[in-house]
Amino acid sequence: MNNLGTILLASSLAILSFSLIQTAYGIYKKDRKATELGRLALMTNPAIIVLTFLVLLTQLVRSDYSNYYVVMHSSEHLPLFYKMTAIWSGSSGSLLFWNLILNIFTFIVLWQTRKSIQDRIPVMNLILAVLSGFFSFLAVFYADAQPFREFQPEAAAGRGLNPLLQHWAMIIHPPILYIGYVSISIPFAIAMSALVSGQLSEDWMKFIRKWTLFSWFFLGTGILLGSKWAYEELGWGGYWAWDPVENASLMPWLLTSAFVHSVVIQERRGMLKFWNMILVILAFHFSLLGTWITRSGVLEGPHSFSKSTIGTPFICYIIASFVFFTGFVLYRRKDLAPERNLEAITSKEGSFLLNNFLLVLSTAAILLGVFSPLLYGKEFKAPWFNSWGVPAGIFLLLLMGSAPLLAWRKGAGSVFLATLFKPFVAGLLGAGLYILFYSQNFTRGDSEYGDLLSEVYSVLTVGIGIFTIAGIFQEYYRGIKARKEQNPEESYFSSAFNLLIKNKRRYGGYLVHFSLVLIFIGYAGNAFKQNTSVKFYYQLSPPTSPEVVYTSIDKSVISGYQIEASTLKIKPVMVSDNDDKPNIQNVIVSQEGTFSIYRGTTKEADLVTERRFYPQISHLTGDFETHIPTSEPAILSLPKEDFYIQLGAIEKADMSSENPDLPLMFMNYYFTGSTGNEKLALYLQFPKEIVANLEIWINPLVKLIWIGSLLYFLTGIFLLLPIGERKSAKKESAT
């Protein structure tokens, strides 16, 4: 099947080359038949890529160890679901998946424009053919992008899927993020086709806006899912670490956010045409840059790939494309002149412009931090990002809350009493109440928090967040009131529903703002986060099962919580639910600690936290090599805070020698010893007393982040679905 996959990729490159040549010739000679032939060839390519994708998927499901990618990223012992999702766990597979999504979107946009005869459409086809051709070119000529490299002789076993990726959020996070990355190619191609062809009429704006909103939604959802994965899987008590790969996805999202808002100004006021072209160019090339960062191996992160041969051609393509299209923007600058000038910086359009500049400056600062190891020889850590990122985020929140309340062309002073005053008062009262709330209700340690600046930032975030929410409710109230005056027979609920359905862009946008406010307020709780470590002593219990059991009666009191240790088990966990007999390839060693959590005399929960040790198997011999540890934290989620624990390192109680390799000792105990006496002798080799380190975090307001994330997802789906648009679409077609 490797040969079949390779032939299909070569066929894809040949078809795309033919499409590119035909389309370019048709544009140059103004030959409609040539451009149509190029378009049809481009529409054929998705079928080839789908077949290629299915070939690799089949090899993964069958555990075909003649395929290098399958050997390195899958195993016969993996559950079927993980075998299939391993297709985007490695560099070459994920690049093939990238190409698949690109070709599906290309087919959709070509179908949408099939009846158009405008001169800019062939230019769009040409841009998409070049982009898709580049990915097929990599897959044919560069080893690290080739998903069908042979492994000869056939491997004895697969190395399996990275244990960190064996989590529900991480499985769906990459494809959702890839959809966001790839889909920005479509609005970019549409905008650049208008730019290159010189057909800069405004009729392309509605088309491009929907595609941009689609990309923005999936990028944001992917980022939020990644945060959930980091919180639940990495066992460090946090959800965002300013990791280079996290930043690689955040930068195009910020730029796409700027473009989504900026397009509104161009539609309503005929302004920011030049700026919008720059924004869409930046958004597209930063999505490519994010792909390059994760696959070139230049920068390291917990979910980036190793150093790769595709790094050089990839960055050369990004630079060449960016220079070419930016040059065209400069060439067309006179055609992109604004129809009106900005009349007041505190007007609605002025606030949108400030929002754009802040988003672009934030992207530039993140880019500097991402490449700090190359530029300065040291990596900028989270404190550096937070030093400017937190105040920038607060200012963005202020702009998000004030922009809907401002007027076109007029300054804020002229509408302050009418639209801004009540939300402003609500924000002040909310900030004051929050001060009383956190001082009385957030769990405190033995000393005060001590970081005054963080507390100030937290109060500002909550105050501005409540100002924004009050503004949203005010706008909804005014809209419902106006609708009730026109339709007195409607109930208030019906008026609110119809208001939302018939004006999705405005009132659906308010719901997106509301979701982001909840997320920001959740972030504000990080100012009061606490972290501490506790040691618990355990005694080895007599053997009664295949598990090795330690018990403890230790207790500890932390910030109003009492933690009681009970058992620490070392036990086997099967990699899959298949009926395979346990062996060194399919057994995970779990160190499982159970703890009872009390508030006062009330028992809140029994929490179970693990460290799992996955077997790393030699693909050449099938023998055990080493263990890969992962964290499985336990979280007690309360309304105002999360109590988060993670089992850490285990040491000998007397500290007399090197810490024991308990997972390896357990493997020896579990798989060897044929008689009861031999088993008992192996059991008694375990340390009689051990010390387990428990890491504890208290994270206030985290629940609001996940509620806001869910609302962001639901609102985004609502905005993308064609609900409530039929009547307006019919009216537009009738006119």
N, C-alpha and C positions, 0 to 999 in steps of 0.2 A: 504493500500500500504506500510505502514511501515513494516509490517511483511514480505512482498515480498522482500523489499530492504534488510532487515536484513538476510533473508535466502540466498539471492544472495551473500552478503559479506561473510557469513559463508562458502558457497560453494566455493568462490574464495580462501579462506584460506585453505580449504581442498584440492583443486586442486593443489595449490602451494606447499603444504606440500608433496603431492604425487610426484610432479615433482622434488622437492628437494631430496627426499629420493631415487627415481629411478636414478636420475642423479648422485648423490653421490655414490650409489652402483655400477653404471655402470663404473664410473671413477676408483673406487677402484678395481673392479674385471675385468676391461677392457672388459666389456660386451657391445657391440655396440647396442644390442637390448634394453637393459635397458636405456642407454643414449638416444636412439631414442624415447622411450616411455616417458621419462622425457621431452624431447624437444616438443613432440606433446601435452603433458599436459600443458606445459608453453604457447604454441601457442593457446590453448583453452581459457585460462584465460582472454585475452582481450575481448572476446565476453561477458563473465560474467560481467566484469567491465563496459562495454558499456551499458548493460541492467540496471545495478545498477544506472549508471549516468542518464539514461533516466527516471527511476522511480522517482528520486529526481527532475529532471527537470519538469516532469509532475505535481508533487505536488506543485512546485513553481508556475507554470502557472495556476493551478486550485485554488491556494490559500488554500491549504489543511491545516487548522489550527489544525489538530490532530498531525502534525509534528512539533517538537520543533524548528528545523532549519528554517522552513518556517515562523513560528510565529515571530522569532527573526530577520529575514532578509528580509522579503517581506511583501507585503500588497496588498489587492485586488484593491487598487486605483493606483498602480504603472502601468506605461505603460508596455506592453508585453515585450519589449526589456529589460527593467530593471528587470522585474521578472525573465527572463531567465539568465541574467548575475549576478543576486544575488547568483547564485550557487557557485561563488568563492569569495563572499564577507565576508564569515564567515570561521571559522577554519575548522570545519568538512567537509563543502562543498568544500573548497579549497584543502583539503587533498585528498578527493575523486577525484577531478579534476587532482591533481598531479599524483595519481595512474592511472587514465585513460590515461594521456599522456605517462607515463612510460610504460604501457602495449601496447600502440600503437607502440611506438618506439621499444619495445622488439619484437613485432610481425614482424616489418619491418626488424630488424637485423637478426632475426631467419630465415626469408624468404631469405634474402640475402646470408646467409651461409648454406642454406639447403643442398647443394650438396657437401659441404666440409666434408672431413673425418679426418681432422687434429685433433690431440689429444687436442689442446687448445680450440676448439669450445665447448665441453661439460663443460669445466671450466667456459667459458663465460656464458653459460646457467645457470650454478649453481649460479654464482654471481648475475645475474639478477633475478633468482627465489627467492634468499634470500632477495634482496632489495624489490621486489614487495610484497613478503610475509610479510615483516615488516610493510608495510603500511596497508595491509589487517588485520594484527594482531592488529594494533592500532584501526582500524575501528570496530573491533569486541569486543575488551576488554576494551577500554578506552572511557568514556562518551564524552569527548571533541573532539573525532575523529569520533563519531557515527552520521552520517547524518540522521538516521531514529529513533531517540529517540521520544517516544510518548509524546504528551502534553495532559494530562488528568486532568480534563475534557477539551474538545476542547475549544481553546481560542476564545474570543469574537472578536478579531481583530489582525491584524499583526502589528508589530512595525515599519515595513518599512525598506527600504534600507538606509544605512548611507548617508545623503545628500551630503557629500564630494565625494562619489563615483558616484553621478549622473552627470557625465561629460564624454564626448566622449573619451577623452584620458585615463581616469582612467578605463573605461570599457574595452578597448582593451589592456591597459598596463599590468594588471595582467596575462592574458593568454599568452601574448607574453613573459613576463618575466619567467613564469612557464616553457614554452617550452625551454627557454635557460637554466634554472636551471636543468630541468629533462634530457635534451638531452646529457648533459655532462656525464651522467651515461653510455652511450654507449661506447664512447672512453675509459672511465675508465675500463669498463668490458672487452673490447678488449685487452687493454694493460695489465691488471692484469691477464687475461687468458694466455697471452704469458709469463708473469713473473712466475706465479705459475706452469705452465706446463713445463717451461724451454725451450720452443720453441721460441727463441728470434731472429729468422731470420727477415730480414727487409721487408718481403712481406706484413706485416700488416700495414705499415706506411701510404700508400696511402689511405687505408680504414679508418684509424683512423683520418687522416687529414681532410677528408671531413666532418665527423661527428663533429670534433672539430670546424671547421669553421662554421658549422651550429649553434652550441651552442653559439659561440662567437658572431655571427651576431644577434641572437635573444636576448641575454643578453644585448648587446649594444643598440639595438632598444628599448627594454623595458625600459632601463635606460633613454634614451633620451625622450621617451614618458612621463615617470614620471616627467621629468623636465618641459616638456610643460604643464602638468597638474598642477604642483605646481605653475607655473608662471601665469596661467590663472584662477586658481580656489581658491588658498589660500589667495590671496589679500595682500601679503606682499612684492611684488615688486621684488622677487627673483626667482631663478630656482634651486638652490641647497643649502641645509642648513646643510649638513653633519649629517643628521638625522640617527639614528642607522639602520633604515630599508633601507634608501638609501645606506648606507655603506654596508649593508648585500648583496646587489646586485652588488655593485661596486667591492668588493673583489674577487668573482669568475671570474668576467670579466677581471680584471687585471691579474689573474693567467692564465686564458685561453688565453689571449693575449700573455703572455710569452710563453706558450706551443706552440701556433700556429707558432711563430717565431723560437722557439728552434727546432721544428721538422725539419725545413729546414736545420739546421746545421747537424742534424743527417743523413738526406738523402744525403746531398752533401758531407759531410766531415767525416761521421762516428764518430762524437764527441757527447758529452753531453747525452749519453744513460742513465747513472745513473740519471743525473739531470732531464731528461725528465720524467722518471718514478716518481720521487718525485713531479714534477710539476703537472702531471695528477692526482696523489693521492690528492694533495692539492686542485686542482680545484674542484674535485668531492666532497670532504669533506667540502669545504667552501660553495658549493652550498647547501649541507645539513644543514650546520651551519646557512646559511641565512634563510632557511625554519624554522629552530628551533627558531631563534631570533624573527621572526614575529609571531610565534604561541605558544611559551612557556610563554610569558608574563613577562619574566625576564627583558626585556628592553622595554621602551615605545617610541612610535613614532606616528605621525598622522595617519599612516595606518598600525599599528601593532594590534594584537589581545590581548584580556585580558588574565590574568593569567590562565594557563591551566594545566590539569593533565598529558598531554603527554610530558611535558618538560623533566622529569627525564628519561623515557625510550628512548626518542629521543636522548638526549645527550649521554646516555650510549652506544647506538648503534653507534653513530658517533665516540666516543673514541675507542670502541672495534675494529671497522672496520679500523680506521686509524692506530692503533697500529699493527694490524695483517698484513696489506699490507705493511706498512713501514718496518716491520720486514722481510718480504719476499724480499724487495729491498736490505736490508743489507745482507741477505743470498745469493742473487744472484750477489753481487757487483763485483765479479771477471768476471762473464759473461757479465757485463755491462761496462767493461773497454773501454775507447775510443780507436779508431783505430789510431788516430793522436793526437798530442799535439798542443796546441795553440802556433803559431809562432810569432804573433805580436798583441798586445792589441788593436792597432788602425786599425787592419784589419777588413774585413766585419764580420767574425765570432767573433772577439773580441768585436765589437760594439753590436752584437746580445747578447753576453754573459753579457755585461754591462747593456743592456736594461733589460735582465731577472732579474739580481740581483736587479736593481732599482725597478722593478715592484713587486718583492717579498718583498723587504724591505718596500715599500709603503703599501703593504697589511698588513704586520706585524704592521706598525705604526697605520693604520686604525683600526686593531683589538684591539690594546691597547686603542685607543680612544673610541671604541664602548663599551668596558668593563670597562672603567674608573669609572663609578658609583659603580661597584662591587669591583674594585681593590683599588680605592683611596677615595671612599665615595663622589665623586663629578664628574659631567659630564664635559668632555672636550668639549668646545664649538667651533664654527666655527673659531675664531682667532687662536686657537691651531692647528687645522688641516691646516689652510692656511699658518701658519708660516713655515711648512716644505713642505706642499703639492704644493704650488705655485712654489718654486725653483725646486722641484722634477719634476713637470710637464714641466717646461722649459727645464730641462736637458733631459727628455724623448723626447721632441719635437726636440731637437738638434740631439739626436741619430737617431730619425726617419728620419730626413732630411739627415744625413750624411751616414747612413748605406748603402743605395742603391748606393752611389757614391764611396764607398770604394771597394778595391779589396780583393779577397780571398788570404790569407796567407801573403800579403804584408801590410806594414804599410802605414799610411796616407801620409807620406812625399813623397813616391814614386809616388803617383797619384795626389798630390795636384794641380799641374798646369794643369793636363789633365782633371780632373773631378770636383775638389772642388773650384778652383779659381773663376770662373765666378759666381756660386751661392753665394759664399762668398761676392763678391763685390756687387751683387744684394741685399743681406741681409743688408749690411752696408748702401747702398743708401736708401733702403726701410725704415730702422730704422730712418734715418735722415729726410726723407720726412714725416714720421709718426709724428715725434716731431713737425714739422711745422704744420701738419694737425691738431693735437689735440689741439695745443696751439691757433689756429686760428678758429677752427670750432666747437669743443665741447662746449656745453653750460656750462658756468661757473656761479657760484653764486656770492654773494657780495664779497666774499673773495677768495683767491687762493685755490687750492685743498689741499695743505698742507701736503700730505702724499708722500714724495719724494720717499721712497722705493717702494710704489705701482706704481708710475710713471715709475721708472727704470724697474721694472718687466714687465710692460705693453710694454715698448719700446723693451725690450729683446724678449718678446714673438712675437711681430710683426716682428722684424728683423729676428729672427730665422725662423718664419713662412714663410716669403718671401724667405729666403735662401732655405727652403724646397721646396716651389713651383717652384723656379727657377731650382732647381735640377731635379724636376719631368719633367718640360718642356724640360730641356736639354736631359734627358734620352729618352723622346718621340721623340725629334728632331733627335737624333742619330739613334734611331730605325727606324724611317720613312725614313731617308736618306739611311740607309743600305738596307732597303726593296726596295726603289726606284732604287737602283743600280742593284738589282737582277731582278726587275720587272719594267723596265722603262715605260711600257705601262700604268701602274696604275697612277691614279691621286693622289694628296697628300691626299685627303680625303679618297679615297679607301685604300691607304697604311696605314693610321692611323687606319681605321676601322679594316682592316685585321690583323694589328699588335696587336690590342687589343683582337680580337677574338681568334687568334691562340696562344696567349701567355697570357691567362687570369691571371694566378697566378702572373706573374710579373707586367704587365701593369694594370691589375685590382687592384692589391695591391697598385699601385701608386695612383689610384683614391680614394681608401680608405684613404690613407695618406692625400690626398688633402682635403677630407671631414673633417678629424680630424684637419687639419691646420685651416680651416675656423672656426671650433668650438673653437679652442684655441684662435684665434684672437678675436672672439666674447667674450670669457672670459676676454681678456685683457682690453676690454672696461669697465669692472667692477671697474677698478682703478679710474674711473672718475664719478662713480655713485653718484647721489645726492638724498637726501631724506629730506622732510620738511612736516610740518603740517600747515593747514590753517583752521580758523574758519569762518563760514558764518552764518549770522543771517537771520532767516526766520519768516514771519508773516503768521498766519492762514487765509486762504481764505474762503469766504462764501461757503456753501455746494451746489454743482451743480451736483454731481454724487455719486456713491457708494464709490468713492475714497476720501481720506482726503488729501487736497492739501495745501501746504505751498509755498509761493513765496518769492523771494529775489532779491535785486538789487545790492548786494555786489559784489565787484571785488577785485582781488589780482594780483600782478605782481611777478612772480618767474622766475628768470634766463632767461629773455627775453620772457617768455610766460606770457600772460594775461589770467586770468581765470575769467569768469563771471558766477555767479550762476543765475539760473532762477527758477526752481520749484523743490520741494521735495514732492513726492507723497507717500502716504501709501495706498497700494492697494492689492486686492486679486489676487492670481495666482493659477490656478488649477494644482494639482499634475500631472494629466494625461489629455489627450485629449478626454477621454470618455464622454458620454452624461450624466454622473451622475450629480445630483443636488449638488450645493455647500454644504458642511457640515464641521464640525470641523476636520474630518479626511483627507479631500482631498484639503484643501485650505492652500496655503502658503501665509504668509504676507510678502509683498515686500516693503522695503523702497528704493525708486528709486530717485536718484538725477540726474538732468540734468545740464550740464555745457558747456559753449561755450569757445573754446580755440582759442586764437589769437597769431600770431607772428607779432609784429608791428601792422599794420592796416589790415593785412590779416587774415581772419577767416580760421582756419585750419579744425575745425570739431566741432560738437556737440557730447559730450561724455555722455553716460548714465551709471552710476555705481549703483550697488544695494547692499543691505544687505537683504538676504532672511531668513525668520524664518519658519522652517519646523515644523509642529506639531508632537510632540512625543505622541503617543497614548498608553494608558494602554491596554495591551493584555488581561488582566483579565476582564475588564469592558467595554472597548471600549471608555472610556472617555478621554478627553484631559488632559495631564499631564504638559507639558511644551513646550517651543520652542527650536529648535536647530538652531543657527545662522550659515550662511555661507556667504562667500564674493563673489561678482561678480564684479571684477574690470573692468575698461574701459581702453583701450590701444589705443593711437594714435601712429601708427608705421610709423616713418619717415625713410628715407634712412640711416641716421647716428645715430639715437637714437629713443628710445621709450619714449613717455610721458605717464605715467602710474598713474592712480588715483584710489583710493578706498574710498568709503564712510565709515566713522567710527562711533563712538558713537554719540548719540544725547542727548543733555542736555537741561534743562530748561534755558531760557535766563537769569533769575535773580539769578540762582544758589542757590535759597533759600531752596530747599528741595531735596530729593533724586530724581535722574533722572526718568522720567516717563517710564513706561513699555508700550511703544506705540504699540507693536504687540498685547499684551493682550487687551489693550483698543480698538484697531481696531476690534479684534474678537468680543468683546462685542457689539460694534457699528454695525458691519456687520450682526451678527446673531440674535440680539435681537431688540426689538422695533417694534411694529406692526403698529403704527400710525406715521404720519409725525411729530407730536409734540414730540413723544418719541424719534424718530430718531434725531431730532434737539437738544434735551436735551443731548443726548449721544454725539453728535458731538461737542457741546460747552464745554464738559468736557476735550477736548484736550487742551494742553497749547496754549495760544495765540501767544507766541513767543518761538522759540527754537533756539539752536545753534548746527549746524552740523559740525563735525570735518571731514576734508578731508585730507587724506594722499596722498602725491604726490612723485613719484620717476621719475627721468630722467636717463634712462639706455642706455648708448652709445653702439653701435655695436651689440645689441642683435639679430638683424635680421640675422647676419652671423651665429649665433648658430643654428637657425632653417633651414637656407639654407644648412649648413653643415650636419645637422641631416637628411634632406631629401636626400642629396647626399649619405650619409652613407647607408641609407636604399636601395636606388636604386642600388648602387654599390654592396651591399651585395646580393641582389636578383640576379644580373647579375652573380656574382661569384658562387652562388649556383645552378643556372639553368644549365642544360647540353647543353649550347650553345658553339659551336666551339670545342667540345671534341670528336665528333664521329670519325673523321679521326685519331686523335692520339690514340683513344681507339682501332680502327681497326688495326693500326700498331702494337700496343702492343700485341694484341691477335695473330697477324700473326707471330710475333717473338716468 
